[in-house]
Amino acid sequence: MGPDEKTAALNDIQAGKLYSKITWRLIPLLFCCYIIAYIDRINVGFAKLQLREVLGVDEAVFGTVYGLGAGLFFIGYFLFEIPSNLILQKVGARIWIARIMIVWGFVASAMMFIHNTTMFYFMRFILGVAEAGFYPGIIFYLTYWYPARERAKTLALFATGAVIAGIIGSPVSGAILGMHGFGGLDGWQWLFLLEGLPAVFLGLVVLFVLPNGPAKAKWLSPEEKIQVQYRLDEEIAQRKDQVHFRLSKALTSKWVWLLCLVYFLLNVGGYGYELWMPSIINDLKGLNFTSFGIGMVNAVPYLLAGVAMFLVGRNSDRTGDRRWHVAVSAGVSAVGFFLSAYFQNPFLALAALTIAFIGLKSTVGPFWALATSFLTGTAAAGGIAFINSVGNLGGFAGPYLVGVFKDRTGNNELALWILGGALLMMGILILAVRDKTVQKKQNTT
């Protein structure tokens, strides 16, 4: 072991302090960026409460129209995800993530100008194109800093930005809808305008603050930079007998495709829930909420899910298990969806939906820790984006199916059974990803 390696060989306490420093420098900014990204992605669920007359569609088909438009975001996202992540690897995270945020912020605000279904469909698609690469880009970026054994809780901590978006965005969105008529604009127009602009501001912050990697971090000492790289190199050396794919092999690997399917099912349930939940709350019999009241109720599941995500991610890192943490969480979510369809009491139905969301979000950290554990280099950039983009097609399928079945049945029950079924299947399939599938000796890149 040379001098640099001796310097890098930290004990657990020293390593903990180093990664704590990195986390406090990186995660708050990335966390805020993801909060804004998620708000701009799902605020259409609140805008829906005022959009039917704007789009000029009948009540009988509005669910299908809305579900299609909400889901088209993920088609644009899918088509441009992999190219975006590969460009990020070439030009660096700082410039590319800033570019993504600034463009999507302007597009999100421009949603205020929609006035028919064609514009609604087009703008949702373009918003997906603009945001493509952000989430998998951050996941890939974090592999520059954290070894796999540190990754699940870090990814879970970052991913809680989605639940914080719900906690903050739900009541804020409800309150903004109440600005209907102020300044000559409808509430839904204020919603898109005011929730799109923060992305532009944060994009500029990223451009000046985010380092491209440990070597570019001015707040790390030379010794700390060596220590970070040593741990990453040590992990790669320890995994020399595991599967490492070229990009072409990663995109054709049955295991990568299995992870795509698992993530697809997760997003069927996740976005089927999130893009429809304000309407589901509004439809519950016996409960008559204002827009702000809907927002406050909608925030509760996000709050509880955020706590569960962190605890499950931390326990996954502690035990080293990924599959069972995902499977059990998905099973809990499925039970919650099934019970919500069964209960007639609105308070019990809300409680069951909260359980469904807690289980669903708890799968995220362990899932991505598993997905990133056997992809490196260009294969990681492309493979992570591939899993995310194919999986996010579930974000198209989930909202659309909910809308179709709501229009056909006049209620949400069948749609909730379908969302629960997707999570149940996800929990079963993740158990097929066995440790031995990433430990067989093959040619490396």
C-alpha positions in Angstrom: 0.0 0.0 0.0 1.5 3.3 -1.1 1.5 6.6 0.8 -1.7 7.8 -0.8 -3.5 4.5 -0.1 -2.4 4.7 3.6 -3.8 8.2 3.8 -7.1 6.9 2.2 -7.5 3.9 4.5 -10.0 5.5 6.9 -11.5 3.9 9.9 -15.3 3.9 10.1 -15.5 7.0 12.3 -13.3 9.1 10.0 -15.2 7.8 6.9 -18.5 8.7 8.5 -17.3 12.2 9.1 -16.1 12.5 5.5 -19.3 11.3 4.0 -21.3 13.4 6.4 -19.4 16.4 5.1 -20.1 15.4 1.5 -23.8 14.8 2.2 -24.2 18.2 3.8 -22.5 19.9 0.9 -24.4 18.1 -1.9 -27.7 16.8 -0.8 -29.4 20.0 0.4 -29.0 21.6 -3.0 -29.9 18.5 -5.0 -32.8 17.9 -2.6 -34.2 21.4 -3.3 -33.8 20.9 -7.0 -35.7 17.6 -6.8 -38.5 19.2 -4.8 -39.1 21.7 -7.5 -38.8 19.1 -10.2 -41.4 16.9 -8.6 -43.8 19.8 -7.9 -43.7 20.8 -11.6 -44.3 17.2 -12.6 -47.3 16.5 -10.4 -48.9 20.0 -9.9 -51.1 19.2 -12.9 -53.1 17.0 -10.4 -54.2 20.1 -8.7 -54.7 22.1 -11.9 -57.1 19.4 -13.0 -59.6 20.6 -10.4 -60.1 23.7 -12.7 -59.1 22.5 -16.2 -62.2 20.8 -17.6 -63.9 23.9 -18.9 -60.5 25.4 -20.1 -59.9 22.3 -22.2 -63.5 22.2 -23.4 -64.2 18.5 -22.8 -67.3 16.8 -21.4 -67.3 15.4 -17.9 -67.8 11.8 -19.3 -64.4 11.8 -21.0 -62.5 14.2 -18.9 -60.8 11.5 -16.9 -59.4 9.9 -20.0 -58.3 13.2 -21.5 -56.6 14.3 -18.3 -54.9 10.9 -17.8 -53.5 10.9 -21.3 -52.2 14.5 -21.0 -50.7 13.9 -17.5 -49.0 10.7 -18.8 -47.6 12.2 -22.0 -44.9 13.8 -19.8 -43.4 10.4 -19.5 -43.3 9.7 -23.2 -41.1 12.8 -23.7 -39.1 11.8 -20.7 -38.6 8.3 -22.1 -37.4 9.4 -25.5 -34.7 11.8 -24.3 -33.6 10.1 -21.1 -30.6 8.1 -22.3 -29.1 10.8 -24.6 -29.4 13.3 -21.8 -27.5 11.1 -19.3 -24.8 10.3 -21.8 -24.3 14.0 -22.5 -24.1 14.7 -18.8 -21.2 12.2 -18.6 -19.4 14.1 -21.4 -20.0 17.7 -20.4 -20.3 17.4 -16.6 -23.1 17.4 -14.1 -22.9 21.1 -13.3 -23.6 22.5 -16.8 -26.0 19.8 -17.8 -28.2 19.7 -14.7 -28.4 23.5 -14.8 -29.4 23.4 -18.4 -32.2 20.9 -17.7 -33.6 22.9 -14.8 -33.6 26.3 -16.5 -35.3 24.9 -19.6 -37.9 22.9 -17.7 -38.7 25.9 -15.5 -39.6 28.0 -18.5 -41.7 25.2 -20.0 -43.5 24.5 -16.7 -44.4 28.2 -16.4 -45.5 28.3 -20.1 -48.2 25.7 -19.2 -50.3 28.7 -18.1 -51.0 29.4 -21.8 -52.8 26.1 -22.6 -56.4 26.6 -23.8 -57.3 23.3 -25.5 -56.5 19.6 -25.4 -53.9 19.8 -28.2 -51.9 22.4 -26.3 -52.3 20.4 -23.1 -51.0 17.2 -24.7 -48.1 19.1 -26.4 -46.9 21.0 -23.4 -47.0 18.0 -21.1 -44.9 16.1 -23.7 -42.4 19.0 -24.0 -42.1 19.3 -20.2 -41.1 15.6 -20.2 -38.5 16.3 -22.9 -37.1 19.3 -20.9 -36.8 17.4 -17.6 -35.4 14.2 -19.2 -32.2 13.2 -17.6 -32.5 15.1 -14.3 -33.3 12.2 -11.9 -31.1 9.5 -13.4 -28.4 12.2 -13.9 -28.4 12.8 -10.1 -28.5 9.1 -9.4 -25.4 8.6 -11.7 -23.7 11.7 -10.3 -24.0 10.3 -6.7 -22.0 7.2 -7.8 -19.0 9.6 -8.3 -19.1 10.2 -4.5 -20.6 7.3 -2.6 -19.6 3.6 -2.6 -22.5 1.2 -2.9 -22.6 0.4 0.8 -23.3 4.1 1.5 -25.7 4.6 -1.3 -29.2 3.4 -0.3 -29.7 5.8 2.6 -28.2 8.6 0.5 -30.5 7.8 -2.4 -33.4 7.5 -0.1 -32.5 10.9 1.5 -32.4 12.5 -2.0 -35.5 10.8 -3.1 -37.4 12.1 -0.1 -37.4 15.3 -2.1 -40.4 13.8 -3.9 -42.3 13.4 -0.6 -41.2 16.9 0.6 -42.6 18.2 -2.7 -45.9 16.6 -1.7 -45.8 18.0 1.8 -44.9 21.5 0.7 -46.4 21.5 -2.8 -49.9 20.1 -1.8 -51.0 22.9 0.5 -49.2 25.6 -1.6 -50.8 24.4 -4.8 -54.2 24.4 -3.1 -53.6 27.9 -1.8 -52.5 29.1 -5.3 -55.6 27.7 -6.9 -57.5 30.0 -4.5 -55.9 33.0 -6.3 -58.5 32.5 -9.1 -59.2 35.8 -10.8 -56.3 37.7 -9.2 -54.6 39.9 -11.7 -56.9 38.6 -14.4 -55.5 35.1 -14.3 -57.2 31.8 -13.3 -55.9 29.9 -10.3 -54.5 27.1 -12.4 -52.5 29.7 -14.4 -51.0 31.2 -11.3 -50.2 27.6 -10.2 -48.1 26.8 -13.3 -46.4 30.3 -13.4 -45.4 30.5 -9.7 -44.3 26.9 -9.4 -42.2 26.9 -12.6 -40.0 29.9 -12.0 -38.1 28.5 -9.0 -36.6 25.9 -11.3 -34.9 28.6 -13.3 -33.5 30.2 -10.2 -32.1 26.9 -8.8 -30.7 26.1 -12.2 -28.6 29.2 -12.0 -27.5 28.2 -8.5 -26.4 24.8 -9.7 -24.4 26.4 -12.5 -22.3 28.3 -10.0 -22.2 25.9 -7.0 -22.3 22.2 -8.0 -18.9 20.5 -8.5 -18.6 18.0 -11.3 -17.0 15.5 -9.0 -14.8 15.1 -5.9 -11.7 16.3 -7.8 -13.5 19.6 -8.5 -14.8 20.2 -5.0 -13.0 23.2 -3.5 -14.4 22.3 -0.1 -12.5 19.0 0.0 -8.9 18.9 1.0 -6.4 17.0 -1.3 -6.3 14.2 1.3 -10.1 14.0 1.4 -10.3 13.8 -2.4 -7.8 10.9 -2.3 -9.9 9.2 0.4 -13.1 9.4 -1.6 -11.5 8.0 -4.7 -9.7 5.3 -2.8 -13.0 4.0 -1.4 -14.6 3.9 -4.9 -11.5 2.2 -6.4 -11.4 -0.3 -3.5 -15.0 -1.2 -4.2 -14.4 -1.7 -7.9 -11.4 -4.0 -7.0 -13.6 -6.0 -4.6 -16.2 -6.5 -7.3 -13.8 -7.7 -10.0 -15.6 -11.0 -10.1 -19.0 -9.5 -10.5 -20.9 -8.6 -13.7 -19.8 -5.3 -15.3 -21.6 -4.5 -18.5 -20.6 -2.6 -21.5 -23.3 -0.1 -22.4 -24.5 -2.3 -25.3 -24.7 -5.3 -23.0 -26.4 -3.3 -20.3 -29.2 -2.3 -22.7 -29.7 -6.0 -23.7 -29.2 -7.7 -20.3 -32.2 -9.6 -19.1 -31.4 -8.4 -15.6 -31.5 -4.7 -16.6 -34.8 -5.4 -18.4 -36.2 -7.1 -15.3 -35.2 -4.0 -13.3 -37.0 -1.9 -16.0 -40.1 -3.9 -15.5 -39.9 -3.6 -11.7 -39.5 0.1 -12.0 -42.3 0.3 -14.5 -44.7 -1.3 -12.1 -43.5 1.0 -9.3 -44.4 4.0 -11.4 -47.7 2.7 -12.5 -48.7 2.7 -8.8 -46.8 5.8 -7.9 -47.9 8.2 -10.6 -51.4 6.6 -10.8 -51.6 7.7 -7.1 -49.9 11.1 -7.2 -51.5 12.5 -10.3 -55.0 11.5 -9.3 -54.9 11.8 -5.5 -56.2 15.4 -5.3 -59.2 14.2 -7.4 -59.7 11.0 -5.3 -59.8 13.1 -2.1 -62.3 15.5 -3.8 -64.5 12.5 -4.8 -64.6 10.9 -1.3 -68.2 10.8 -0.2 -69.1 12.9 2.8 -65.9 15.0 2.7 -66.3 18.5 1.2 -62.9 20.2 1.1 -61.8 23.5 -0.3 -58.8 23.5 -2.7 -56.5 24.3 0.3 -58.1 21.6 2.4 -57.5 19.0 -0.3 -53.8 20.2 -0.4 -53.5 19.8 3.4 -55.0 16.3 3.4 -52.8 15.3 0.4 -49.7 16.4 2.3 -50.2 13.8 5.1 -49.2 10.7 3.2 -46.1 12.4 1.9 -45.0 13.4 5.4 -45.3 9.8 6.8 -43.8 8.3 3.6 -40.7 10.6 4.0 -39.9 9.2 7.4 -40.5 5.6 6.3 -38.2 6.1 3.2 -35.3 7.2 5.4 -35.7 4.4 7.9 -36.1 1.6 5.3 -33.1 2.9 3.3 -30.9 3.1 6.4 -31.9 -0.4 7.4 -31.2 -1.7 3.9 -27.7 -0.3 4.2 -27.2 -1.8 7.6 -28.3 -5.3 6.6 -26.9 -5.2 3.1 -30.3 -6.5 1.8 -32.0 -4.8 -1.1 -34.5 -7.3 -2.6 -36.6 -8.1 0.5 -36.7 -4.4 1.6 -38.2 -3.6 -1.9 -40.5 -6.7 -1.9 -41.9 -6.2 1.6 -42.5 -2.5 1.0 -44.2 -3.2 -2.3 -46.4 -5.8 -0.6 -47.5 -3.3 2.1 -48.3 -0.8 -0.6 -50.4 -3.4 -2.5 -52.4 -4.2 0.6 -53.1 -0.5 1.1 -54.4 0.0 -2.4 -56.7 -3.1 -2.1 -58.1 -1.9 1.3 -58.7 1.6 -0.1 -60.8 0.1 -2.9 -62.7 -2.0 -0.4 -63.5 0.6 2.3 -66.6 2.7 2.0 -65.8 4.9 5.0 -63.8 7.9 3.6 -61.5 8.1 6.6 -60.6 4.4 6.4 -60.1 4.8 2.7 -57.7 7.7 3.2 -55.8 5.7 5.9 -55.4 2.8 3.5 -54.2 5.1 0.7 -51.7 6.5 3.1 -50.4 3.0 3.9 -50.2 2.4 0.1 -48.1 5.4 -0.4 -45.8 4.8 2.5 -45.0 1.3 1.2 -44.6 2.5 -2.4 -42.1 5.2 -1.5 -40.1 3.0 0.8 -39.1 0.8 -2.2 -37.1 3.7 -3.9 -33.8 3.8 -1.9 -33.2 0.0 -1.9 -34.3 -0.3 -5.5 -31.8 2.2 -6.8 -29.0 0.9 -4.5 -29.6 -2.5 -6.2 -29.8 -1.1 -9.7 -26.6 0.8 -9.4 -24.6 -2.0 -7.8 -23.5 -3.7 -10.9 -23.2 -0.9 -13.5 -20.1 1.2 -13.9 -18.7 3.9 -16.2 -20.6 4.5 -19.4 -22.8 1.5 -18.7 -23.9 3.2 -15.5 -24.7 6.5 -17.2 -26.7 4.7 -20.0 -28.0 1.8 -17.9 -29.4 4.0 -15.1 -31.0 6.3 -17.6 -32.4 3.2 -19.5 -34.0 1.7 -16.3 -35.4 5.1 -15.3 -36.7 6.0 -18.8 -38.3 2.6 -19.5 -39.6 2.4 -16.0 -41.1 5.8 -16.2 -43.4 4.7 -19.0 -45.4 3.4 -16.0 -45.9 7.1 -15.3 -47.8 7.2 -18.6 -49.7 4.0 -18.0 -50.8 4.6 -14.4 -52.6 7.9 -14.8 -54.1 7.0 -18.1 -55.5 3.7 -16.8 -56.9 5.4 -13.7 -58.7 8.0 -16.0 -60.0 5.3 -18.4 -61.5 3.1 -15.7 -62.8 6.1 -13.8 -64.7 7.3 -16.9 -66.1 3.7 -17.5 -67.1 2.8 -14.0 -67.9 6.2 -12.5 -65.7 5.5 -9.5 -62.1 4.8 -8.4 -62.4 1.3 -7.1 -61.2 -0.7 -10.1 -58.4 1.7 -10.7 -57.2 1.2 -7.2 -57.2 -2.6 -7.6 -55.1 -2.2 -10.7 -52.6 0.0 -8.9 -52.4 -2.5 -6.0 -51.9 -5.3 -8.5 -49.0 -3.5 -10.1 -47.2 -3.2 -6.7 -47.9 -6.8 -5.8 -46.4 -7.9 -9.1 -43.4 -5.6 -8.5 -42.8 -7.2 -5.1 -42.8 -10.7 -6.6 -40.5 -9.8 -9.5 -37.8 -8.1 -7.5 -37.2 -11.4 -5.7 -36.0 -12.8 -9.0 -33.0 -10.5 -9.0 -30.8 -12.8 -7.0 -27.3 -11.9 -5.7 -25.8 -14.5 -7.9 -27.0 -12.7 -11.0 -24.4 -10.0 -10.4 -21.6 -12.2 -9.1 -20.9 -14.4 -12.0 -17.5 -13.8 -13.6 -17.8 -12.2 -17.1 -15.7 -9.9 -19.2 -15.5 -6.4 -17.9 -15.5 -3.2 -19.9 
